[in-house]
Amino acid sequence: MLVDCWVAHSAAGGPARTENLYWQVRSRNPIFDGKKSRYLKAFEVAEYEAAIARGKRIKALGKEIEKLQQRISKVEALLAEV
């Protein structure tokens, strides 16, 4: 499960003179040994994309839970007034 991450292509850095693009997984937070990006091998891309999809779904479910808890609190407040 990877939250706030995405998979992207990147060109070689430094003095590299190749036109190949390399896969990277990037994050908003430094989760890859203190770094925000990590190079991937071609066969790892699908695995990371699946983990990112799971992370997005978990994040969305968390937001839904928060909204439902707020609605429950409002209903409880209304019931307490009655």
Distance bins in CASP14 RR format, pairs under 12 A and 6 or more apart:
PFRMAT RR
TARGET T0000
AUTHOR 0000-0000-0000
RMODE 2
METHOD distances of the structure
MODEL  1
1 31 0 0 0 0 0 1 0 0 0 0 0
1 48 0 0 0 0 0 1 0 0 0 0 0
1 50 0 0 0 0 1 0 0 0 0 0 0
1 51 1 0 1 0 0 0 0 0 0 0 0
1 52 0 0 0 0 1 0 0 0 0 0 0
1 53 0 0 0 0 1 0 0 0 0 0 0
1 54 1 0 1 0 0 0 0 0 0 0 0
1 55 1 0 1 0 0 0 0 0 0 0 0
1 56 0 0 0 0 1 0 0 0 0 0 0
1 57 0 0 0 0 1 0 0 0 0 0 0
1 58 1 0 0 1 0 0 0 0 0 0 0
1 59 0 0 0 0 1 0 0 0 0 0 0
1 61 0 0 0 0 0 1 0 0 0 0 0
2 25 1 0 0 1 0 0 0 0 0 0 0
2 26 0 0 0 0 0 1 0 0 0 0 0
2 27 1 0 0 1 0 0 0 0 0 0 0
2 28 0 0 0 0 0 1 0 0 0 0 0
2 29 0 0 0 0 0 1 0 0 0 0 0
2 31 1 0 0 1 0 0 0 0 0 0 0
2 32 0 0 0 0 1 0 0 0 0 0 0
2 38 0 0 0 0 0 1 0 0 0 0 0
2 40 0 0 0 0 0 1 0 0 0 0 0
2 47 0 0 0 0 0 1 0 0 0 0 0
2 48 1 0 0 1 0 0 0 0 0 0 0
2 49 0 0 0 0 1 0 0 0 0 0 0
2 50 0 0 0 0 1 0 0 0 0 0 0
2 51 1 0 1 0 0 0 0 0 0 0 0
2 52 1 0 1 0 0 0 0 0 0 0 0
2 53 0 0 0 0 1 0 0 0 0 0 0
2 54 1 0 0 1 0 0 0 0 0 0 0
2 55 1 0 1 0 0 0 0 0 0 0 0
2 56 0 0 0 0 1 0 0 0 0 0 0
2 57 0 0 0 0 0 1 0 0 0 0 0
2 58 0 0 0 0 1 0 0 0 0 0 0
2 59 0 0 0 0 0 1 0 0 0 0 0
3 27 0 0 0 0 1 0 0 0 0 0 0
3 28 0 0 0 0 1 0 0 0 0 0 0
3 29 0 0 0 0 1 0 0 0 0 0 0
3 31 0 0 0 0 1 0 0 0 0 0 0
3 51 0 0 0 0 1 0 0 0 0 0 0
3 52 0 0 0 0 1 0 0 0 0 0 0
3 53 0 0 0 0 0 1 0 0 0 0 0
3 54 0 0 0 0 1 0 0 0 0 0 0
3 55 1 0 1 0 0 0 0 0 0 0 0
3 56 1 0 0 1 0 0 0 0 0 0 0
3 57 0 0 0 0 0 1 0 0 0 0 0
3 58 1 0 0 1 0 0 0 0 0 0 0
3 59 1 0 1 0 0 0 0 0 0 0 0
3 60 0 0 0 0 0 1 0 0 0 0 0
3 61 0 0 0 0 0 1 0 0 0 0 0
3 62 0 0 0 0 0 1 0 0 0 0 0
3 63 0 0 0 0 0 1 0 0 0 0 0
4 25 0 0 0 0 0 1 0 0 0 0 0
4 26 0 0 0 0 1 0 0 0 0 0 0
4 27 1 0 0 1 0 0 0 0 0 0 0
4 28 1 0 1 0 0 0 0 0 0 0 0
4 29 1 0 0 1 0 0 0 0 0 0 0
4 30 0 0 0 0 0 1 0 0 0 0 0
4 31 0 0 0 0 1 0 0 0 0 0 0
4 36 0 0 0 0 0 1 0 0 0 0 0
4 52 0 0 0 0 1 0 0 0 0 0 0
4 55 0 0 0 0 1 0 0 0 0 0 0
4 56 0 0 0 0 1 0 0 0 0 0 0
4 58 0 0 0 0 0 1 0 0 0 0 0
4 59 1 0 0 1 0 0 0 0 0 0 0
5 24 0 0 0 0 0 1 0 0 0 0 0
5 25 1 0 1 0 0 0 0 0 0 0 0
5 26 1 0 0 1 0 0 0 0 0 0 0
5 27 1 0 1 0 0 0 0 0 0 0 0
5 28 1 0 0 1 0 0 0 0 0 0 0
5 29 0 0 0 0 1 0 0 0 0 0 0
5 30 0 0 0 0 0 1 0 0 0 0 0
5 31 1 0 0 1 0 0 0 0 0 0 0
5 32 0 0 0 0 1 0 0 0 0 0 0
5 36 0 0 0 0 1 0 0 0 0 0 0
5 37 0 0 0 0 1 0 0 0 0 0 0
5 38 0 0 0 0 1 0 0 0 0 0 0
5 40 0 0 0 0 0 1 0 0 0 0 0
5 48 1 0 0 1 0 0 0 0 0 0 0
5 49 0 0 0 0 1 0 0 0 0 0 0
5 50 0 0 0 0 0 1 0 0 0 0 0
5 51 1 0 0 1 0 0 0 0 0 0 0
5 52 1 0 1 0 0 0 0 0 0 0 0
5 53 0 0 0 0 0 1 0 0 0 0 0
5 54 0 0 0 0 0 1 0 0 0 0 0
5 55 0 0 0 0 1 0 0 0 0 0 0
5 56 0 0 0 0 1 0 0 0 0 0 0
5 59 0 0 0 0 0 1 0 0 0 0 0
6 23 0 0 0 0 0 1 0 0 0 0 0
6 24 0 0 0 0 1 0 0 0 0 0 0
6 25 1 0 0 1 0 0 0 0 0 0 0
6 26 1 0 1 0 0 0 0 0 0 0 0
6 27 0 0 0 0 1 0 0 0 0 0 0
6 28 0 0 0 0 1 0 0 0 0 0 0
6 36 0 0 0 0 0 1 0 0 0 0 0
6 37 0 0 0 0 0 1 0 0 0 0 0
6 40 0 0 0 0 0 1 0 0 0 0 0
6 45 0 0 0 0 0 1 0 0 0 0 0
6 48 0 0 0 0 1 0 0 0 0 0 0
6 49 0 0 0 0 1 0 0 0 0 0 0
6 51 0 0 0 0 0 1 0 0 0 0 0
6 52 1 0 0 1 0 0 0 0 0 0 0
6 53 0 0 0 0 0 1 0 0 0 0 0
6 55 0 0 0 0 0 1 0 0 0 0 0
6 56 0 0 0 0 1 0 0 0 0 0 0
7 21 0 0 0 0 0 1 0 0 0 0 0
7 22 0 0 0 0 0 1 0 0 0 0 0
7 23 1 0 0 1 0 0 0 0 0 0 0
7 24 1 0 0 1 0 0 0 0 0 0 0
7 25 1 0 1 0 0 0 0 0 0 0 0
7 26 1 0 0 1 0 0 0 0 0 0 0
7 27 0 0 0 0 0 1 0 0 0 0 0
7 37 0 0 0 0 0 1 0 0 0 0 0
7 38 0 0 0 0 0 1 0 0 0 0 0
7 39 0 0 0 0 0 1 0 0 0 0 0
7 40 1 0 0 1 0 0 0 0 0 0 0
7 42 0 0 0 0 0 1 0 0 0 0 0
7 44 0 0 0 0 1 0 0 0 0 0 0
7 45 1 0 0 1 0 0 0 0 0 0 0
7 46 0 0 0 0 1 0 0 0 0 0 0
7 47 0 0 0 0 0 1 0 0 0 0 0
7 48 1 0 1 0 0 0 0 0 0 0 0
7 49 1 0 1 0 0 0 0 0 0 0 0
7 50 0 0 0 0 0 1 0 0 0 0 0
7 51 0 0 0 0 1 0 0 0 0 0 0
7 52 1 0 0 1 0 0 0 0 0 0 0
7 53 0 0 0 0 0 1 0 0 0 0 0
8 21 0 0 0 0 1 0 0 0 0 0 0
8 22 0 0 0 0 1 0 0 0 0 0 0
8 23 1 0 0 1 0 0 0 0 0 0 0
8 24 1 0 1 0 0 0 0 0 0 0 0
8 25 1 0 0 1 0 0 0 0 0 0 0
8 26 1 0 1 0 0 0 0 0 0 0 0
8 27 0 0 0 0 0 1 0 0 0 0 0
8 36 0 0 0 0 0 1 0 0 0 0 0
8 37 0 0 0 0 1 0 0 0 0 0 0
8 38 0 0 0 0 0 1 0 0 0 0 0
8 39 0 0 0 0 0 1 0 0 0 0 0
8 40 0 0 0 0 1 0 0 0 0 0 0
8 45 0 0 0 0 0 1 0 0 0 0 0
8 48 0 0 0 0 0 1 0 0 0 0 0
8 49 0 0 0 0 0 1 0 0 0 0 0
8 52 0 0 0 0 0 1 0 0 0 0 0
9 19 0 0 0 0 0 1 0 0 0 0 0
9 20 0 0 0 0 1 0 0 0 0 0 0
9 21 1 0 1 0 0 0 0 0 0 0 0
9 22 1 0 0 1 0 0 0 0 0 0 0
9 23 1 0 0 1 0 0 0 0 0 0 0
9 24 1 0 0 1 0 0 0 0 0 0 0
9 25 0 0 0 0 0 1 0 0 0 0 0
9 26 0 0 0 0 0 1 0 0 0 0 0
9 39 0 0 0 0 0 1 0 0 0 0 0
9 40 0 0 0 0 0 1 0 0 0 0 0
9 42 0 0 0 0 0 1 0 0 0 0 0
9 45 0 0 0 0 0 1 0 0 0 0 0
10 16 0 0 0 0 0 1 0 0 0 0 0
10 20 0 0 0 0 0 1 0 0 0 0 0
10 21 1 0 0 1 0 0 0 0 0 0 0
10 22 1 0 1 0 0 0 0 0 0 0 0
10 23 1 0 0 1 0 0 0 0 0 0 0
10 24 1 0 1 0 0 0 0 0 0 0 0
10 25 0 0 0 0 0 1 0 0 0 0 0
10 26 0 0 0 0 1 0 0 0 0 0 0
10 37 0 0 0 0 1 0 0 0 0 0 0
10 38 0 0 0 0 0 1 0 0 0 0 0
10 39 0 0 0 0 1 0 0 0 0 0 0
10 40 0 0 0 0 0 1 0 0 0 0 0
11 17 0 0 0 0 0 1 0 0 0 0 0
11 18 0 0 0 0 1 0 0 0 0 0 0
11 19 1 0 0 1 0 0 0 0 0 0 0
11 20 1 0 0 1 0 0 0 0 0 0 0
11 21 1 0 0 1 0 0 0 0 0 0 0
11 22 1 0 0 1 0 0 0 0 0 0 0
11 23 0 0 0 0 0 1 0 0 0 0 0
11 24 0 0 0 0 0 1 0 0 0 0 0
12 18 1 0 1 0 0 0 0 0 0 0 0
12 19 0 0 0 0 1 0 0 0 0 0 0
12 20 1 0 0 1 0 0 0 0 0 0 0
12 21 0 0 0 0 1 0 0 0 0 0 0
12 22 1 0 0 1 0 0 0 0 0 0 0
12 24 0 0 0 0 0 1 0 0 0 0 0
12 39 0 0 0 0 0 1 0 0 0 0 0
13 20 0 0 0 0 0 1 0 0 0 0 0
13 21 0 0 0 0 0 1 0 0 0 0 0
13 22 0 0 0 0 1 0 0 0 0 0 0
13 24 0 0 0 0 0 1 0 0 0 0 0
13 37 0 0 0 0 0 1 0 0 0 0 0
13 39 0 0 0 0 0 1 0 0 0 0 0
16 22 0 0 0 0 1 0 0 0 0 0 0
20 39 0 0 0 0 0 1 0 0 0 0 0
20 42 0 0 0 0 0 1 0 0 0 0 0
21 39 0 0 0 0 0 1 0 0 0 0 0
21 40 0 0 0 0 0 1 0 0 0 0 0
21 42 0 0 0 0 0 1 0 0 0 0 0
21 45 0 0 0 0 0 1 0 0 0 0 0
22 37 0 0 0 0 0 1 0 0 0 0 0
22 38 0 0 0 0 0 1 0 0 0 0 0
22 39 1 0 1 0 0 0 0 0 0 0 0
22 40 1 0 0 1 0 0 0 0 0 0 0
22 41 0 0 0 0 1 0 0 0 0 0 0
22 42 0 0 0 0 1 0 0 0 0 0 0
22 44 0 0 0 0 0 1 0 0 0 0 0
22 45 0 0 0 0 0 1 0 0 0 0 0
23 37 0 0 0 0 0 1 0 0 0 0 0
23 38 0 0 0 0 1 0 0 0 0 0 0
23 39 1 0 0 1 0 0 0 0 0 0 0
23 40 1 0 1 0 0 0 0 0 0 0 0
23 41 1 0 0 1 0 0 0 0 0 0 0
23 42 1 0 0 1 0 0 0 0 0 0 0
23 43 0 0 0 0 0 1 0 0 0 0 0
23 44 1 0 0 1 0 0 0 0 0 0 0
23 45 1 0 1 0 0 0 0 0 0 0 0
23 46 0 0 0 0 0 1 0 0 0 0 0
23 47 0 0 0 0 0 1 0 0 0 0 0
23 48 0 0 0 0 1 0 0 0 0 0 0
23 49 0 0 0 0 0 1 0 0 0 0 0
24 32 0 0 0 0 1 0 0 0 0 0 0
24 35 0 0 0 0 0 1 0 0 0 0 0
24 36 0 0 0 0 1 0 0 0 0 0 0
24 37 1 0 1 0 0 0 0 0 0 0 0
24 38 1 0 0 1 0 0 0 0 0 0 0
24 39 1 0 1 0 0 0 0 0 0 0 0
24 40 1 0 0 1 0 0 0 0 0 0 0
24 41 0 0 0 0 0 1 0 0 0 0 0
24 44 0 0 0 0 0 1 0 0 0 0 0
24 45 0 0 0 0 1 0 0 0 0 0 0
24 48 0 0 0 0 1 0 0 0 0 0 0
25 31 0 0 0 0 1 0 0 0 0 0 0
25 32 1 0 0 1 0 0 0 0 0 0 0
25 35 0 0 0 0 0 1 0 0 0 0 0
25 36 0 0 0 0 1 0 0 0 0 0 0
25 37 1 0 0 1 0 0 0 0 0 0 0
25 38 1 0 1 0 0 0 0 0 0 0 0
25 39 0 0 0 0 1 0 0 0 0 0 0
25 40 1 0 1 0 0 0 0 0 0 0 0
25 41 0 0 0 0 0 1 0 0 0 0 0
25 44 0 0 0 0 1 0 0 0 0 0 0
25 45 0 0 0 0 1 0 0 0 0 0 0
25 46 0 0 0 0 0 1 0 0 0 0 0
25 47 0 0 0 0 0 1 0 0 0 0 0
25 48 1 0 1 0 0 0 0 0 0 0 0
25 49 0 0 0 0 1 0 0 0 0 0 0
25 50 0 0 0 0 0 1 0 0 0 0 0
25 51 0 0 0 0 1 0 0 0 0 0 0
25 52 1 0 0 1 0 0 0 0 0 0 0
26 32 0 0 0 0 1 0 0 0 0 0 0
26 35 0 0 0 0 1 0 0 0 0 0 0
26 36 1 0 0 1 0 0 0 0 0 0 0
26 37 1 0 1 0 0 0 0 0 0 0 0
26 38 0 0 0 0 1 0 0 0 0 0 0
26 39 0 0 0 0 0 1 0 0 0 0 0
26 40 0 0 0 0 0 1 0 0 0 0 0
26 48 0 0 0 0 0 1 0 0 0 0 0
26 52 0 0 0 0 0 1 0 0 0 0 0
27 33 0 0 0 0 0 1 0 0 0 0 0
27 34 0 0 0 0 1 0 0 0 0 0 0
27 35 0 0 0 0 1 0 0 0 0 0 0
27 36 1 0 1 0 0 0 0 0 0 0 0
27 37 1 0 0 1 0 0 0 0 0 0 0
27 38 0 0 0 0 1 0 0 0 0 0 0
27 48 0 0 0 0 0 1 0 0 0 0 0
27 51 0 0 0 0 0 1 0 0 0 0 0
27 52 0 0 0 0 1 0 0 0 0 0 0
27 55 0 0 0 0 0 1 0 0 0 0 0
28 36 1 0 0 1 0 0 0 0 0 0 0
28 37 0 0 0 0 0 1 0 0 0 0 0
28 59 0 0 0 0 0 1 0 0 0 0 0
29 35 0 0 0 0 0 1 0 0 0 0 0
29 36 1 0 0 1 0 0 0 0 0 0 0
29 37 0 0 0 0 0 1 0 0 0 0 0
30 36 1 0 1 0 0 0 0 0 0 0 0
30 37 0 0 0 0 1 0 0 0 0 0 0
30 38 0 0 0 0 0 1 0 0 0 0 0
31 37 0 0 0 0 0 1 0 0 0 0 0
31 38 0 0 0 0 1 0 0 0 0 0 0
31 51 0 0 0 0 0 1 0 0 0 0 0
32 38 1 0 1 0 0 0 0 0 0 0 0
32 39 0 0 0 0 1 0 0 0 0 0 0
32 40 0 0 0 0 0 1 0 0 0 0 0
32 48 0 0 0 0 0 1 0 0 0 0 0
37 48 0 0 0 0 0 1 0 0 0 0 0
38 44 0 0 0 0 1 0 0 0 0 0 0
38 45 0 0 0 0 0 1 0 0 0 0 0
38 48 0 0 0 0 1 0 0 0 0 0 0
39 45 0 0 0 0 0 1 0 0 0 0 0
39 48 0 0 0 0 0 1 0 0 0 0 0
40 46 0 0 0 0 1 0 0 0 0 0 0
40 47 0 0 0 0 1 0 0 0 0 0 0
40 48 1 0 0 1 0 0 0 0 0 0 0
40 49 0 0 0 0 1 0 0 0 0 0 0
40 51 0 0 0 0 0 1 0 0 0 0 0
40 52 0 0 0 0 0 1 0 0 0 0 0
41 47 0 0 0 0 0 1 0 0 0 0 0
41 48 0 0 0 0 0 1 0 0 0 0 0
42 48 0 0 0 0 0 1 0 0 0 0 0
43 49 0 0 0 0 0 1 0 0 0 0 0
44 50 0 0 0 0 0 1 0 0 0 0 0
44 51 0 0 0 0 0 1 0 0 0 0 0
45 51 0 0 0 0 0 1 0 0 0 0 0
45 52 0 0 0 0 0 1 0 0 0 0 0
46 52 0 0 0 0 0 1 0 0 0 0 0
46 53 0 0 0 0 0 1 0 0 0 0 0
47 53 0 0 0 0 0 1 0 0 0 0 0
47 54 0 0 0 0 0 1 0 0 0 0 0
48 54 0 0 0 0 0 1 0 0 0 0 0
48 55 0 0 0 0 0 1 0 0 0 0 0
49 55 0 0 0 0 0 1 0 0 0 0 0
49 56 0 0 0 0 0 1 0 0 0 0 0
50 56 0 0 0 0 0 1 0 0 0 0 0
50 57 0 0 0 0 0 1 0 0 0 0 0
51 57 0 0 0 0 0 1 0 0 0 0 0
51 58 0 0 0 0 0 1 0 0 0 0 0
52 58 0 0 0 0 0 1 0 0 0 0 0
52 59 0 0 0 0 0 1 0 0 0 0 0
53 59 0 0 0 0 0 1 0 0 0 0 0
53 60 0 0 0 0 0 1 0 0 0 0 0
54 60 0 0 0 0 0 1 0 0 0 0 0
54 61 0 0 0 0 0 1 0 0 0 0 0
55 61 0 0 0 0 1 0 0 0 0 0 0
55 62 0 0 0 0 0 1 0 0 0 0 0
56 62 0 0 0 0 0 1 0 0 0 0 0
56 63 0 0 0 0 0 1 0 0 0 0 0
57 63 0 0 0 0 0 1 0 0 0 0 0
57 64 0 0 0 0 0 1 0 0 0 0 0
58 64 0 0 0 0 0 1 0 0 0 0 0
58 65 0 0 0 0 0 1 0 0 0 0 0
59 65 0 0 0 0 0 1 0 0 0 0 0
59 66 0 0 0 0 0 1 0 0 0 0 0
60 66 0 0 0 0 0 1 0 0 0 0 0
60 67 0 0 0 0 0 1 0 0 0 0 0
61 67 0 0 0 0 0 1 0 0 0 0 0
61 68 0 0 0 0 0 1 0 0 0 0 0
62 68 0 0 0 0 1 0 0 0 0 0 0
62 69 0 0 0 0 1 0 0 0 0 0 0
63 69 0 0 0 0 0 1 0 0 0 0 0
63 70 0 0 0 0 0 1 0 0 0 0 0
64 70 0 0 0 0 0 1 0 0 0 0 0
64 71 0 0 0 0 0 1 0 0 0 0 0
65 71 0 0 0 0 0 1 0 0 0 0 0
65 72 0 0 0 0 0 1 0 0 0 0 0
66 72 0 0 0 0 0 1 0 0 0 0 0
66 73 0 0 0 0 0 1 0 0 0 0 0
67 73 0 0 0 0 0 1 0 0 0 0 0
67 74 0 0 0 0 0 1 0 0 0 0 0
68 74 0 0 0 0 0 1 0 0 0 0 0
68 75 0 0 0 0 0 1 0 0 0 0 0
69 75 0 0 0 0 0 1 0 0 0 0 0
69 76 0 0 0 0 0 1 0 0 0 0 0
70 76 0 0 0 0 0 1 0 0 0 0 0
70 77 0 0 0 0 0 1 0 0 0 0 0
71 77 0 0 0 0 0 1 0 0 0 0 0
71 78 0 0 0 0 0 1 0 0 0 0 0
72 78 0 0 0 0 0 1 0 0 0 0 0
72 79 0 0 0 0 0 1 0 0 0 0 0
73 79 0 0 0 0 0 1 0 0 0 0 0
73 80 0 0 0 0 0 1 0 0 0 0 0
74 80 0 0 0 0 0 1 0 0 0 0 0
74 81 0 0 0 0 0 1 0 0 0 0 0
75 81 0 0 0 0 0 1 0 0 0 0 0
75 82 0 0 0 0 0 1 0 0 0 0 0
76 82 0 0 0 0 0 1 0 0 0 0 0
END
